[in-house]
Structure formats: structure tokens, C-alpha cells
Amino acid sequence: MNTPCVELYTGAAMPLLGLGTWQSQPGQVQQAVEVAIDNGYRHIDCAYIYANEKEVGAGIESRIKKGVVKREDLFIVSKLWNHFHDEDEVKPSLMKSLANLNLSCLDLYLIHSPMGTKMPKDPSSQEVEFSDVDYVCTWKAMEKLVDEGLVKAIGVSNFNVSQLERLLSSCRIKPAVNQVELHPYLTQAKLVQYCKSKGIILTAFSPLGSPSSPLKPAAQKNILEDPVINEIGKKYGKTNAQVLLRYHVQRCVTVIPKSVSPARIIQNAQIFDFSLSENEMETLEGLNKNWRTGSWDFAGLPNHKFYPFKED
Ligand SMILES: NC(=O)c1ccc[n+]([C@@H]2O[C@H](COP(=O)([O-])OP(=O)(O)OC[C@H]3O[C@@H](n4cnc5c(N)ncnc54)[C@H](OP(=O)(O)O)[C@@H]3O)[C@@H](O)[C@H]2O)c1
């Protein structure tokens, strides 16, 4: 069974559940994509910076060749990395992702973050030099990709309300999606409400709290072990992960859990056969602690003029 979809303002159907691929190693990620497609996933979340798009593309190709799926049934997303915000760099960056994925068109291309940076001269350096390119200029180059038919929709990631407002006031093509960290420990109610009011679909990244993220602050508890979520899961015979994923799809937020474990990929898709009550949704919302696992709190980025996480 294919997973249910939400409709983008462009009219395209975006599957509510997708497979995340950050930190999925080459050697593991092709199989993960294959297992996902075999088990009804039709949406794969990629990014140039994840350095595994070739293997993701091999997984997609193998399932198309095997006849499990057609290209037009898949929803493939990638992201423009921070080093390539300059208007001249946008199309070449997309073309690299398309070549890696062995595709001629993406369903959605996102600006990975509002913060432009420069390519380090020394690749081993941890230092990041900021670029002064305005994401509003980057967006104009993103719009041209739609005009050229290279991407069906464009969107952003890690943008806050003010940044979205600024973009909306000057864009020709509206962002279709904002991909941000969302889970009951970081509910971002104001941002969610704002996106809904503007017809921008949200994608929840790190929906399981990204337990193995190198960026996760050590003091933050693992949401997969939260006793309140555990109690809700017991009632339905579901795991904490399934409750966490169900929470998003039930409010039409698309969700992209990462796994390279076949059993977990399958488990994470088994979220369309139960519903959480209104009270349970409110209980989950009430767990908010404003805990962000991916705060981009490295290499001086909080001093970037477009650092998005000072709002709220
Ligand atoms: N736009 C952005 O800036 C941004 C930032 C972060 C992430 N993302 C996207 O969002 C995706 C998901 O976020 P994420 O990778 O940070 O974290 P996540 O999906 O919240 O968590 C992934 C971790 O949970 C484990 N896991 C998966 N399913 C599980 C289950 N059912 N039970 C227990 N553990 C489970 C995975 O391990 P195994 O693989 O071993 O199963 C992995 O360690 C990323 O892969 C990426 O595509 C985007």
C-alpha cells in the first residue's frame, strides 16, 4: 500500500511519510531505499551534503527496473547546500544532485538553510566563513529551476517566520514546503500555525529526536524513551516511534524518519492503521520543552546574520 499524501499548493501530491537519509552510510542506504520502496514509501528525503545521493539513486533505479514502482509515483526531495547560495551556483548544484541521483527532475528542491557560507579553502578545516548572499537572491535562482522544468516545486528548510515573511513578500513562486525540526519536545506552535495559514506544507525532520545525532546536546533526554509516549503506545500496541510519527501525519505534517534497519523502516510505515485521540494529541503537544537537537550551534553560525533560531 502506498502511503497517504497531502496536496501542495501546486496541486502535486506529497506522501506524508518519507525516508530520511542523513547519516545513512553508503553501503547501507541503497538497501534502506529498496526496503522502503518495497514497503510502500514513495517519498525519499535527500541532500547534496549527505554525500550518499549516488547510493540513494541506485536504490531508486533498482526498484524502478524491478517494476515495483514508476518514477512518477515517487516524490524525491533534495537540498541546496549552504556553500552554493550564490545565484550562479544554484543550477550547477541541482545538476550535481540530479546526476548523483540519476534523475532528470526533482519533485521538490529546498534551500537547506537560510545561512550562506563559503566553501572552505582547506577541506579539513572546521572554520566556516560566512557568505553575504541573501536567501532572497538565492530564491530567484531557485524559481528559474521551476521555469526550466528541472524541479516541480521549491521550498526551504530551517526558515523562521520572519524569514518566510520576507521571502513571501518578494517571491514570484511561493515556497511549497518548510522542512524543520519538529517533535513533541519542539512543537514550534507559532511556526506551524504560520505555515498552515500561508498554505506552506511542513516537513518534520528528526521526528524521533535524532537519537544518534552528533549535534544532539547530551543533557537532552531521548524522546523515544518518554514514559508518557510509552503509555499512549501501549494502548494501541505501538512503539514510541510509531506514536511520534503518527502525531505528525495526523495533523497533515509530512514526516521523514531515518533508518537503515529493515525492521525499523517497516515499523515506521505502520502508522496508518490507528488514530490518536484529540486528548492524546494535546498531551503530546504539552510535552514541549523547546529542545532543538539540530541548532546549527557550531563554527560560529549563531553569529550569522540569517541564523534562524533566535526567534522565540
Ligand atoms: N533539513 C535539515 O536541516 C535536516 C536536519 C536533520 C535531518 N533532516 C532529515 O530528516 C531525516 C530524519 O532526521 P534524523 O535523521 O535527524 O533523525 P530521526 O529520524 O529522528 O532519528 C533517526 C535515528 O533513529 C533511529 N531509528 C529509526 N527508526 C527507529 C525506531 N522505529 N525505533 C528506534 N530507533 C529508530 C535510527 O537508527 P537506525 O538507522 O539504526 O534505525 C537513527 O539513529 C534525516 O535523515 C534527514 O533526511 C533534515
Ligand as a Chemical Component Dictionary entry (heavy atoms), coordinates in Angstrom:
data_LIG
# 
_chem_comp.id                   LIG 
_chem_comp.type                 NON-POLYMER 
_chem_comp.pdbx_formal_charge   0 
_chem_comp.three_letter_code    LIG 
# 
loop_
_chem_comp_atom.comp_id 
_chem_comp_atom.atom_id 
_chem_comp_atom.alt_atom_id 
_chem_comp_atom.type_symbol 
_chem_comp_atom.charge 
_chem_comp_atom.model_Cartn_x 
_chem_comp_atom.model_Cartn_y 
_chem_comp_atom.model_Cartn_z 
_chem_comp_atom.pdbx_ordinal 
LIG N1  N1  N 0  16.805 19.947 6.727  1  
LIG C1  C1  C 0  17.627 19.709 7.714  2  
LIG O1  O1  O 0  18.399 20.570 8.166  3  
LIG C2  C2  C 0  17.624 18.333 8.335  4  
LIG C3  C3  C 0  18.267 18.110 9.559  5  
LIG C4  C4  C 0  18.229 16.842 10.124 6  
LIG C5  C5  C 0  17.574 15.823 9.462  7  
LIG N2  N2  N 1  16.975 16.041 8.248  8  
LIG C6  C6  C 0  16.283 14.952 7.511  9  
LIG O2  O2  O 0  15.369 14.318 8.416  10 
LIG C7  C7  C 0  15.688 12.937 8.499  11 
LIG C8  C8  C 0  15.328 12.379 9.873  12 
LIG O3  O3  O 0  16.007 13.071 10.902 13 
LIG P1  P1  P 0  17.256 12.451 11.697 14 
LIG O4  O4  O 0  17.995 11.522 10.835 15 
LIG O5  O5  O -1 17.978 13.604 12.284 16 
LIG O6  O6  O 0  16.612 11.710 12.930 17 
LIG P2  P2  P 0  15.384 10.755 13.286 18 
LIG O7  O7  O 0  14.713 10.257 12.071 19 
LIG O8  O8  O 0  14.607 11.468 14.323 20 
LIG O9  O9  O 0  16.119 9.561  14.013 21 
LIG C9  C9  C 0  16.942 8.662  13.309 22 
LIG C10 C10 C 0  17.567 7.717  14.326 23 
LIG O10 O10 O 0  16.557 6.930  14.954 24 
LIG C11 C11 C 0  16.816 5.542  14.757 25 
LIG N3  N3  N 0  15.507 4.930  14.492 26 
LIG C12 C12 C 0  14.787 4.935  13.344 27 
LIG N4  N4  N 0  13.619 4.308  13.491 28 
LIG C13 C13 C 0  13.585 3.851  14.771 29 
LIG C14 C14 C 0  12.642 3.124  15.517 30 
LIG N5  N5  N 0  11.480 2.724  14.979 31 
LIG N6  N6  N 0  12.928 2.828  16.811 32 
LIG C15 C15 C 0  14.090 3.243  17.369 33 
LIG N7  N7  N 0  15.039 3.940  16.706 34 
LIG C16 C16 C 0  14.779 4.252  15.411 35 
LIG C17 C17 C 0  17.763 5.467  13.584 36 
LIG O11 O11 O 0  18.638 4.352  13.713 37 
LIG P3  P3  P 0  18.756 3.191  12.578 38 
LIG O12 O12 O 0  19.107 3.837  11.283 39 
LIG O13 O13 O 0  19.846 2.325  13.117 40 
LIG O14 O14 O 0  17.419 2.520  12.566 41 
LIG C18 C18 C 0  18.558 6.760  13.738 42 
LIG O15 O15 O 0  19.581 6.590  14.690 43 
LIG C19 C19 C 0  17.175 12.905 8.176  44 
LIG O16 O16 O 0  17.659 11.617 7.894  45 
LIG C20 C20 C 0  17.221 13.866 7.010  46 
LIG O17 O17 O 0  16.740 13.245 5.832  47 
LIG C21 C21 C 0  16.980 17.292 7.697  48 
# 
loop_
_chem_comp_bond.comp_id 
_chem_comp_bond.atom_id_1 
_chem_comp_bond.atom_id_2 
_chem_comp_bond.value_order 
_chem_comp_bond.pdbx_ordinal 
LIG N1  C1  SING 1  
LIG C1  O1  DOUB 2  
LIG C1  C2  SING 3  
LIG C2  C3  SING 4  
LIG C2  C21 DOUB 5  
LIG C3  C4  DOUB 6  
LIG C4  C5  SING 7  
LIG C5  N2  DOUB 8  
LIG N2  C6  SING 9  
LIG N2  C21 SING 10 
LIG C6  O2  SING 11 
LIG C6  C20 SING 12 
LIG O2  C7  SING 13 
LIG C7  C8  SING 14 
LIG C7  C19 SING 15 
LIG C8  O3  SING 16 
LIG O3  P1  SING 17 
LIG P1  O4  DOUB 18 
LIG P1  O5  SING 19 
LIG P1  O6  SING 20 
LIG O6  P2  SING 21 
LIG P2  O7  DOUB 22 
LIG P2  O8  SING 23 
LIG P2  O9  SING 24 
LIG O9  C9  SING 25 
LIG C9  C10 SING 26 
LIG C10 O10 SING 27 
LIG C10 C18 SING 28 
LIG O10 C11 SING 29 
LIG C11 N3  SING 30 
LIG C11 C17 SING 31 
LIG N3  C12 SING 32 
LIG N3  C16 SING 33 
LIG C12 N4  DOUB 34 
LIG N4  C13 SING 35 
LIG C13 C14 SING 36 
LIG C13 C16 DOUB 37 
LIG C14 N5  SING 38 
LIG C14 N6  DOUB 39 
LIG N6  C15 SING 40 
LIG C15 N7  DOUB 41 
LIG N7  C16 SING 42 
LIG C17 O11 SING 43 
LIG C17 C18 SING 44 
LIG O11 P3  SING 45 
LIG P3  O12 DOUB 46 
LIG P3  O13 SING 47 
LIG P3  O14 SING 48 
LIG C18 O15 SING 49 
LIG C19 O16 SING 50 
LIG C19 C20 SING 51 
LIG C20 O17 SING 52 
# 
